[in-house]
Amino acid sequence: MYKLLSRKLLGDGYKSAIRSVLVAVIIWFSLHSLEKTIPIAQKVIIITGMFYTMTVMIQTLTSQDNAKCLKGLFAMPCDEKRTLWEYTAVVGIYALTTKTSLLFALLFAFCKPEPLQIVILVLSVLYSILGTIAGYGSFKKMPAVTGALVVGGIAMAMLLPEGMIAAAVLAAADIVAAVVLSLQKLDSYRVSENTKVKAHRTKGKPKMLLWRYVMRYLAAHKNYLLSTVIIIAFSCYLAINFDDQGMKMGCGIGLAMISLNTPMAIIVSSNRGLKRKLEALPDKTPRFFIPYGIVLFIFYMICYALFLTSFGIFGGTVDLKAFITAPLFAAQAAFAAALMEDKFTITKWKTEPDIWHNPRKYITPVVLTLEAALIYMVF
């Protein structure tokens, strides 16, 4: 079972995992050679290791592409406990090697982690892997267990003191998550494909088709909205930390980070059937991608409004530059996403997380981060 699952997620001979790790190493070496160092707080280490890995795990567990594969694999006779731990190992290795490793490369390129910080990072990632699988299996029958695991992760990220106490608490949490996982049954992971939203017939000429498609798209992928909330919360936390350290560009960087949010920016890439239909559509740019860009602009503006409101409530400095930067960044992010979906659609992917974490998604945040730094330095 392990070989079948690993071939699906990691590629034949672990090619996909090895390639991603090599890219991460190259990125780390290139950035580390700049010899720029910044201090890194323990909270940032735990949040990075725990919650970013968690989002990748959730996307993998809820992937419709994986649902089709697992529906057949889990129907085979097997040792359920062993299969569950093998499934956990494969999904965890996939999340670490192909996705989280890139973020770690960026994080540690500009800081020199101490041995204890590395231990805390490893324990945080382990809790994320075990806790996410255990919470996912408990969600339907025992949602309180899932809630306790999530609340426990947030509490550890926010409240743990510096030093060995944090490592000890995280190690104990890992043991608890492992025990909860060992009590799960394989039936809880026999995911089924989402049922399609029923089509509604309208009299006369249909209007606002793109808006209807977007609403159906989000209704069929409710976990995408959760990802949006997580990226807004992470951006807000990052911006507040920058603001507390006296970096006035914290708000701008937070706005730029929100463009990492990808649910709405991969509508065409994630639906091969839609892509084929658009290729046969005359004047697809004015008829689809321009309205699509407008929808994205509104979507980003809603995200920015939530971010600025939260940032202000938690003590951040929201000035006139933030209100000017928000629509400017929203327009650029929407234009870039619509352009890339039109001209550079992602076609070579095996699982949905491959689309979510395609290197293409980092272009816009990097550009907007540089713009934010320039705006807050000049004005």
N, C-alpha and C positions, 0 to 999 in steps of 0.2 A: 504493500500500500504506500509506503514511504517513497518508493521509486516512482510510482505512478503520479503521486502528488507533486513530487519535486520536479519531475519532467514537465508537468503542466505549468508550474509557477517559476521555476528556476532555469528552465531550458535544458536541452540535452547536454550532459556533462557539466552542468552548472555554468553554462556559457554566459547566460544573462547575468547571473550573480557576480561572476568573475569580472565581466566587462564593467559593471557598475562600480565595483570596488576599485578597479584600476582607474576609472575616471575620477573617483573621489580622491584617490591618492595623488593624481596629477594636479587636481584643483588645490588640494592642501599644499603640495610642494610649491606650486606657482605663487600662491598667496603668502605662504610662510616666508618665501624668499624676500618679500617686501620688508621684513623685519619690523613690522608694526605690531605692538602688543597693547592689549587693553585688559583691565581686570574683569573677571567674570564671577558673578554672584552664584551662590549655591542654588538659589531659587531658579535662576535661568537654566542651570544644568539639569535640575529635576524636571522642570517644565518641558525643556527640549527633549530629554530622554523619554519622558513618560507620555506626554500628550501628543507630540508629533507622531511617535510610533503608534499610539493608540488610534489616531485618525487613519493611518495607513492600514492598520489591522482591520478596522471597521469597514473600510472601503473594500478590502479583499474579502472579508467574510460575507458582505452583502452584495458582492458582484454578481450580476445576472449571468455573466459568462461562466463564473465558477459554479453557480447553481446548476447549470446544465451538466457540468463535469461531475460534481459531487453527487448529483441525483443518481448517476450510474455507479460511481465508486462505492457509495455508502450502501447500495443495495446488495453488494457482494457479501458473502459470508466472511466474517473476520472476527478477530479478538477485539471487542469494542474498546476496552481500556487502552490497549496498545495502539489501536488506530487513532484514538483521540489524542494521545500524546504525540504520535507521529504527525498528525495534522497540525497540532500546536507548534511542533518543531519546524515544520516546513513553512507555515505562515510566518512564524517569527523570523526565520532565516531570510525569507523573502523580504519582509519589511525592513530588516536591518541592512541587508547587503544591497538591495536595489534602490531603496528610498532614503532611509535614515542616514546611511553612510555619507550621502552627499551633504546633508545638513551638518553632520559632525565635522566634515572636512572644512566647511565654512566657519563653523564655530571655533574650532581649535587652531585654525590658521593664524588667528590674531591673539591667541592667549597661550600661556604655558600652564597647563593643568597640573595640579599637585597630585601625588598618588592617591590621597584620600578622595579627591574630586573625581578621579577616574573610577574608584570603587563605587562612589555614590551614583555616578552615571550608569554603571553596569547594573547596579541594583534597581535603579529607576526603570531602565529598559526592561529588565526581567519582570518587574511588577506590571509593566504595561502589557507585555506579552501574555503572561499568565492571567492577569486580571481581566484583560479584554476578552480572551477566549472563555474564561469562566463566567464573566458577566453576560456575554452573548448567549451562552447556553442557559443561563438562569432567567433571562429577560422575560420569557413568556409565562413560565410557571411560578417563578419567584422573583418578581421585579424588585422587591426590597433588597435582595442580595446584590443585584446589579447596581442599585442606587448606593448601597453601602460601599461597594468597591470604588465607585466614581467619587463619592464624597471623601472617602479615605485618601484617594490619590490627590484630590484638591487640597485637603487639609495638610498632607505631608509636604506638598509643594510650597504652601504658604506659611506654615507654622513651625516646621522643624528648625531647631537651632543649628548653628554651625558646628561641625566637628563630628566626633565618633558617635554621638547620640543619634544623629541623622542616619548614619550607616546602619546602626543597630536596629532602629525602628524600621527602616526600609527592608532589612533582611527578615525581620519578623513578619512584615507585610507580605513579602514574597512567599514565605512559608504558608501564611493564611490563604493567599491566592492559589497556591499549589494544592492545598487541601480542598478548597472549594472546587477547583477544576477536577480533582480526582473523584469527586462525588457526582459529576455530571454523567449523563447518559448520551450515547451517540445519537439517539433519536432527536435530541435538541438541536443537532447540527445538520439534520437532513433538510436543508433549505430547499424551498421550491421557488420556481420562477414567479415573479410578480404577475398578478393578473392584470391584463391590459384594461385601461380605463375604457368604458363603453363609449362608443361614438354617439354623438347626438346629432340628429338631423334637424336642420333649420329650414324654414320656409323662405323662399326667395334666394337672393344672392348672398352667400355667406360673407360675413365681415369679420375683420380682426382675426384672421386665421392664425397669424403668428402668435398673437397673445394667447389664443386658445391652445395652441400647441405647447407653448411654454408652461401654461398652467397644468396641462396633462403631464408634461415632462416632469415637473416638480411633484405632482401628485403621485406619480409612479416611482419617484426616487426621493422619498421623504428624508432619507439620511443625508442627502445633499444639503438640505437646509441646516442640519446639525453641523455639518462641516463649515458652513458659512458663519454660524454663531461662534464656533471654536476659533476660526481665524480672526474674527472681529475681537474676541476676548483676548487672544494672544497679542494682537497688534496693540490693543489698549494697554495691556500690561507692559509691553515693551516700551511704548511711548511714555508711560508714567515713570518707568525706571530711568529713561533718558532725561525726562524733565526734572526728576529729583536730583540727578547728577549735574544739573545746570546746563544741559545741552538743549538749546532752544529749538533745534530741528527735530526733537522727539515726535511732535505731533505730525510733522510732514512725513517722517519715516513711517509712522503708523499708518498714515493714509496710503503710502506706497506699498506697504506690506499687504494691505487688503486686496490689492490686485493679484495676489497669489491665489485668491479664491477662484476656483475653476469650474464649478458646476454649470454655470451659464455659458462659459466660454468654450465648451466642448460639445455643444449640441449636435453639430454636424459630424465631428470626428467619432463620437460615441454611437452614432446611428448610421451604419453602412447603407441601410436602405434609403434613408433620407438623402445621403450623399449621392447615390445613384440617381434618384429622382431630380435632384438639383442640377446634376450634370446634363440631364435631358431638358431642363427648363430654359427657354430662351430669355435672355436678359436677366439672368439669375441675380446679378449684383443689385440692380435697382429694385427688383421685385422681392428679393428675400434679404440680402445681406445689409442693405441700408436700413430697412425696418428693424432688422436684427440688431444692428449697432445702436439704434435708438432705444430698444428694449434694454440692451446692456447698460447704456448710459443711465437709465432710470434705476436699474438694479444696483449699479455702483453708487448712485446718489443716495439710495435708501441705506446701503451699507455704511456709507460715510456719515450719514445723519445719525445712525445708531452709534457709530464709533465716537463722533464728536460729543454726543450727549453723554455717553458713558465716561469718556475721557474727562469732561468737565465735572461730572458728578464725583469722580474719584480724585479730584484735586488737580487735574492737569490744567495747563494754561492754554485756553482757546482764544486766539486773537483774530484780528481781521485777516491776517495772512492765511489762516486755516480755512476761513470761509471762501477766500479767493482761490486757494489751492485745490479745494475739494472738487468743484465743478471742472477745473482745468484737468485734474488727474482723471476724473471720471470720463471725460471726453476722450482723453488719450488712451485710457485702458479699453474703453468700448471700441474705439477705432482700431486699435491694435488687435484685439480679439476677433473682431469681425473680419479684418483683413487676413489674419492668419487662418481662420476657418475657411475663408474663400479661396485663398491662394496656396496655403500650406497646410492643408488638412492632414491630420495624423491618420495614417492608414495602416502602418505596420505595428500592430499591437495584438497581444495575446489575451490580456486580462484588462478589465476596466482601470485598475490602478496604474497600468502602464500609460494610459492617457492622462490621468490626473497628474502624474509626476514626470511627464515628458519634459526634457530640457527646454522646450519651447516656452513653457509657462514662466520661466525665470527671466525672460528677456524684458518684459514690461516692468516688473518690480525693480530690477536693477536700474533701468533707465529712469524710472520715477524717483528712486532713492537718490540718484545723482542730482536730479532736478530739485528735489526737496533740500538737499544740502546746499545747492547753489542759491536757491531762493532765500533760505534762512541765513545764509552767510552775507549775501549782498544787500538784502532789504532789512 
